[in-house]
């Protein structure tokens, strides 16, 4: 007992600094587009295949000698497709963006990052984690190819331990090939998810090998675990894990494992169990999270730690009674969603992910299907914390090595998230839906899922109606993609299999549009079916609500998304399926779902009341509400009071007359809520509506700033489509703009374009002692050796050298930077005889501003080199570069609304200004 207490105290109260860590690796990458068609345009990559011939060698950006200073400096996540133009000849399903096999010079992206690793880390295990790269990524470190990963949706790690230069600089290079697609929707391209640098001891916890299984026993919580420990050292190691559950407001429970000896190169699995009394339950309404931690000890020294949170809940799937969570009947009120958003494409900042989940929650949505691929880890974190159930879906179906690997990585990564309700093994595999092969492949996937996670069930999103044979016969929960009229007979024929709508509705609407105009990419906002396979919102939800056994469903989709422009085509660049548009602006149909999915009082009138020229013409007016009764009036005159049918809506026929329509909702005979739409004047100003004002100046927080066109009375002008320009000052930057217009071909981002002139050849070289005369612009170097400064000059240890080059400039205003490669070891850089920079880091590259240093005509660069050790010199090339600055940030309003996403880069006041028609509106944020 004494030994047990002492060990627990050591685990809880240890204060020594940990010798392991995970840190963000997102900042200060260099990026450039390459080419899938030309080695020359791809920086020489592939010309000789050198990176495959010898370790640490290779051409182009693979080489540590490559100079990347003229590449654009960026932070991750990054989706370069947002920067590409639209092209009506491009793939429609991917939103007509100019990427893919037909656009070879837009479809290869290069990323490089130079970083230091200290000598003190020698002996640690160091790895780099990529959460997602779209797609077909190759990763090098210091010229060594270390990983290829094809799928764009599952993360991977690379072990850098033996390749790194300790006490020096290192280079990671990533080549991304997006010439092929995985999906039939907008996918983006690039390192569009986070990256992490992990430092561990030789014996450590496997990052995705910690499986915590919380369950309830009466009012107590029990946590079983599977803990994977890996020994990457060269000798056996004896360790023991300690699992701690709870803390803070929750009781603490600690479970201590026995010593386990792990052979070199081996992995051990240890099971621990902890029990906590009176744990708070996790649910959609009260997402109570409990801290969980696994500490790994070698003797009395903590050598690794895994921290997460878990949630305790009971889940019962009953084929006749539906879904019960914590004893409460729960109908899935879900949405399917792709992972892109207006302005940023697939590279969503974490805060934007949380914002989007909040918009769904506000509507009454309680479940999220990750269509049709594994989500970002941050999305699941948001769902855990905010109370959103998740149908977690793999990208590749089948029994191939690729499909098994993706499903395995998905489940091992995500199985500790309390928000994950069940796993989807695939979506609409029409070649195998009802086949014997499909059943066999599906059975293999289900068995794999159950082995990896015996606590959850599986489903499949099948678009084959009432068919049972095939994939549907082997999953735990039958998923209907549409075809709901056949679900009744299916349930009768297969009464032991629970049923849900894995994909429902596919209602197509355009925000603020009330007359179909397919030619111009507009679909009316009335809840009417416009695709053959789909249904209206009211149609499917009335079906679902009336059947206890039917578990609910996932609407296609919560938000509009880039690509799949149905039922219209070019110039439509995104879908019409969303309950909200690309910016998260609610469409009218949003209020139907909010009426029947949320506990909020709702009264909403459609359409708007700006119909100049239609005076006296009959207009159809709908009201969505969860009131008992609604009375509609025009300009104060009642047009009648109607009872609201359950899961329905109300309609009036109204002859148009300018003025004000008002709907009053009554609950229990008392006024519950009112809504009005009024005929507005012309737009006179814009109103700025930030989602919040209290901002963290941590370079991660952001503001979703909605911009509304209004008249002199402050009414939103629902027909305003004017162009706006934006300016920002202070520690913030605009990262994207949008307006929800499905035919808007304006840029989402405004990035600078670079151009350059190579200066790597025709340099003069000489070993020297002293430099005074040689730095003069008029010094005679005609008898010196000619060199190419893409390669090192092999200056011996403890000796000096000079390289010089003359070049002509016809227009000094054109050039902004002199990009120089590495100076090994120390150097001095002169332009036209003037010392510009002293250097001391052997592998740094430099981008020097040249405004005011160059003159029209002949100019001279001189670099003095002092090499202290090994073979030194000047390498990695030289060039002049200029930059064409983008036009001012701008976006048109669409039906009265636009959006700007502002990311904060530091502490201080940020001033944002929106200009329109010679006027401006300003808002100020304090970044704290």
URRACOR-V497846 format. One record per pair of residues at least 24 apart in sequence whose C-alpha atoms are under 6 Angstrom apart, sorted by the first residue. I is the first residue (numbers start at 1). GAP is how many residues later the second one is. Records with the same first field share a line. If there is no record, write none. Layout:
I = GAP + GAP
This chain:
20 = 179 + 180
21 = 177 + 178
22 = 175 + 176
23 = 173 + 174
24 = 172
25 = 170 + 171 + 172
26 = 49 + 50 + 169
27 = 48
28 = 46 + 47
29 = 44 + 45 + 83 + 84
30 = 41 + 42 + 43 + 81 + 82
31 = 40 + 41 + 79 + 80
32 = 39 + 77 + 78
33 = 75 + 76
34 = 74 + 75
35 = 69 + 70 + 73
36 = 68
37 = 67
55 = 89
56 = 87 + 88
57 = 86
62 = 81
63 = 80
64 = 78 + 79
65 = 811
66 = 810
67 = 754 + 809 + 810
69 = 750 + 776 + 778
77 = 114 + 115 + 116 + 117 + 270
78 = 113 + 114 + 269
79 = 109 + 110 + 111 + 113 + 268
80 = 109
81 = 107 + 108
82 = 263
83 = 666
93 = 91 + 92 + 470 + 471
94 = 91 + 92 + 469
95 = 467 + 468 + 478 + 479
100 = 79 + 80
101 = 78
107 = 71 + 72
108 = 68 + 69
109 = 66 + 67
110 = 64 + 65
111 = 62 + 63
112 = 60 + 61
113 = 58 + 59
114 = 56 + 57
115 = 54 + 55
116 = 52 + 53
117 = 49 + 50
118 = 48 + 49
119 = 47 + 48
124 = 76 + 77
125 = 36 + 74 + 75 + 76 + 77
126 = 34 + 35 + 72 + 73
127 = 31 + 32 + 33 + 71
128 = 29 + 30 + 68 + 69
129 = 27 + 28 + 66 + 67
130 = 25 + 26 + 65
131 = 24 + 62 + 63
132 = 61
133 = 57 + 58 + 59
134 = 55 + 56
135 = 41 + 42 + 43
136 = 40 + 41
137 = 38 + 39
138 = 36 + 37
139 = 34 + 35
140 = 32 + 33
141 = 30 + 31
142 = 29
153 = 221
185 = 378
186 = 376 + 377
188 = 158
192 = 155
202 = 29 + 30 + 31
203 = 27 + 28 + 29
204 = 25 + 26 + 100
205 = 24
208 = 204 + 205
214 = 98
215 = 97
219 = 59
220 = 56 + 57 + 58
221 = 54 + 55 + 58
222 = 52 + 53
223 = 50 + 51
224 = 48 + 49
225 = 46 + 47
226 = 44 + 45
227 = 42 + 43
228 = 40 + 41
229 = 38 + 39
230 = 37
231 = 33 + 34 + 35
232 = 33
233 = 31
234 = 30
235 = 29
236 = 26 + 27 + 28
237 = 24 + 25
239 = 58 + 59
240 = 56 + 57
241 = 54 + 55
242 = 52 + 53
243 = 50 + 51
244 = 48 + 49
245 = 46 + 47
246 = 44 + 45
281 = 31 + 32
282 = 29 + 30 + 31
284 = 103 + 104
287 = 100
310 = 108
311 = 107
319 = 177 + 178 + 179 + 230
320 = 229
321 = 227 + 228
322 = 226 + 227 + 229
323 = 228
331 = 220 + 221
332 = 220 + 221
333 = 32 + 33 + 34
334 = 31 + 32 + 33 + 34 + 219 + 220
335 = 33 + 219 + 220 + 222 + 223
336 = 32 + 33 + 35 + 218 + 219 + 220 + 221
337 = 33 + 34 + 220 + 221
338 = 33
341 = 241
342 = 240 + 241 + 396
343 = 393 + 394 + 395 + 405
344 = 392
354 = 28
363 = 231
364 = 230 + 233 + 234
383 = 36
384 = 35
389 = 30 + 31 + 32
390 = 29 + 30 + 31
391 = 31 + 32
392 = 31 + 32
393 = 30 + 31
394 = 31
397 = 29
398 = 43
399 = 42
422 = 34 + 35 + 36
423 = 35
424 = 34 + 35 + 36
425 = 35
426 = 34
427 = 34
428 = 33 + 34 + 35
433 = 37 + 38
434 = 35 + 36
435 = 35
436 = 34
438 = 32 + 33
439 = 31 + 32
442 = 29
443 = 31
461 = 41
466 = 24
499 = 51
500 = 50 + 51 + 52 + 53
501 = 51 + 52
502 = 51 + 52
503 = 51 + 52
504 = 50 + 51 + 52
505 = 29 + 30 + 31 + 32 + 50 + 51
506 = 28 + 50 + 71
507 = 29 + 70
508 = 68 + 69
509 = 67
511 = 76
518 = 50
521 = 47 + 51
542 = 105
571 = 172
572 = 170 + 171
573 = 169 + 170
574 = 168
581 = 159
582 = 158
583 = 157
592 = 32
595 = 30 + 31
602 = 24
603 = 72
604 = 71
608 = 69
609 = 69 + 70
610 = 69
615 = 41 + 42
616 = 39 + 40
617 = 38 + 39
618 = 36 + 37
619 = 34 + 35 + 36
620 = 33
621 = 30 + 31
622 = 28 + 29
623 = 26 + 27
624 = 25
627 = 38 + 39 + 40
628 = 38 + 39
629 = 36 + 37
630 = 34 + 35
631 = 32 + 33
632 = 30 + 31
633 = 28 + 29
634 = 26 + 27
635 = 24 + 25
681 = 30
682 = 29
683 = 27 + 28
684 = 27 + 28
685 = 25
686 = 24
693 = 232
695 = 232
696 = 231 + 232
697 = 207 + 209 + 210 + 230 + 231
698 = 208
699 = 205 + 206 + 207
701 = 203
702 = 200 + 201 + 202
703 = 198 + 199
704 = 197
705 = 194 + 195
706 = 192 + 193
707 = 190 + 191 + 192
708 = 188 + 189
709 = 187
717 = 179
718 = 177 + 178
719 = 176 + 177
720 = 175 + 176
721 = 171 + 172 + 173 + 174
722 = 170 + 171
723 = 168 + 169
724 = 166 + 167 + 168 + 191 + 192
725 = 164 + 165 + 189 + 190
726 = 163 + 164 + 187 + 188
727 = 185 + 186
728 = 183 + 184
729 = 181 + 182
730 = 179 + 180
731 = 173 + 174 + 175 + 179
732 = 171 + 172 + 173
733 = 169 + 170
734 = 167 + 168
735 = 166
736 = 165
737 = 162 + 163
738 = 160 + 161
739 = 155 + 159 + 160
741 = 153
750 = 136
751 = 135
752 = 132 + 133 + 134
753 = 130 + 131
754 = 128 + 129
755 = 126 + 127
756 = 124 + 125
757 = 122 + 123
758 = 121
759 = 119 + 120
760 = 28 + 29 + 117 + 118
761 = 27
763 = 24 + 41 + 42
764 = 39 + 40
765 = 37 + 38
766 = 35 + 36
767 = 33 + 34
768 = 32 + 33
775 = 58 + 87
776 = 57
777 = 55 + 56 + 83
789 = 86 + 88
790 = 85 + 86 + 87
791 = 84
792 = 81 + 82 + 83
793 = 80
794 = 77 + 78 + 79
795 = 76 + 77 + 78
796 = 75
797 = 70 + 71 + 72 + 73
798 = 69 + 70
799 = 67 + 68
800 = 65 + 66
801 = 64
802 = 61 + 62 + 63
803 = 59 + 60
804 = 57 + 58
805 = 55 + 56
806 = 53 + 54
807 = 51 + 52
808 = 49 + 50
809 = 47 + 48
810 = 46
812 = 43 + 44
815 = 66 + 67
816 = 33 + 34 + 35 + 66
817 = 31 + 32 + 33 + 63 + 64
818 = 29 + 30 + 61 + 62
819 = 27 + 28 + 59 + 60 + 61
820 = 25 + 26 + 58
821 = 24 + 54 + 55 + 56
822 = 52 + 53 + 54
823 = 50 + 51
824 = 43 + 48 + 49
825 = 42
826 = 39 + 40
827 = 37 + 38
828 = 35 + 36
829 = 34
830 = 31 + 32
831 = 29 + 30
832 = 27 + 28
